[in-house]
Amino acid sequence: MTPEPMVMGVFQSENDAVTAVEDLRDSPFRLRRCNSPIPSHKLEKALRVKKSPVGWFTLVGGVTGFFLGFLLAAFTAARWGMIVGGKPVVSLIPFLIVGFEFTVLFGVFGNLVGFLALTRLPKYQNLEIYDERLSGEHYGVLAACEEEQLAQLEAFFRKRGGDTRVFQAS
C-alpha cells in the first residue's frame, strides 16, 4: 500500500480556514487535522467537535474525594476517641469541610487523568507533517487525497486563500 499524499492549506484568516473545513466535507478529499494558534470556536463548530467526556472524570474524582475525605476524618476521630463535653465523636459539619477539600483535590486529579487519557498525550507520531507558521498566527488544514488528485487539492486550498504545502505520509 502506497502512502497517501497530504496537502496542508495554511491560512492567515480564521474565516478562510473555517470555509476550507466546511467545503472539505462536500469534496472527495479527506480531512486529517486542523491546527490553530489559538482556541477557535468557529473552527470547532465547522469540525463538529463533540463535547469532551473529561467532565465525567472530574465528577467521579470529586465524588470519590468527598467520601474518602469524610471517611478519613471519621476514621481518625473514631480511632482517637476523644469525647469532649459529651459531643459526638463523628460530627457532621467539621467532616463536611474535610470532605469538600478532598472533593476539590480528587476532582483536579480526575480531570488531569481524564485529560491525559483521552488526548493520549504525549504524541510523537506525525511530527514531520507540520508547518512552523502554525505556531505563530496562521491556521492549518491538512487533507489527504489520491495521488492523481494532488493538483486538485492544492487548487482547492489556493482558491480559498491559503498557501499549500505537500507532504508524503509514510
Beta strands, then each sheet from edge to edge (+ up, - down):
strand 1: 5-11
strand 2: 30-35
strand 3: 139-144
strand 4: 163-168
sheet 1: 2+ 3- 1+ 4-
end
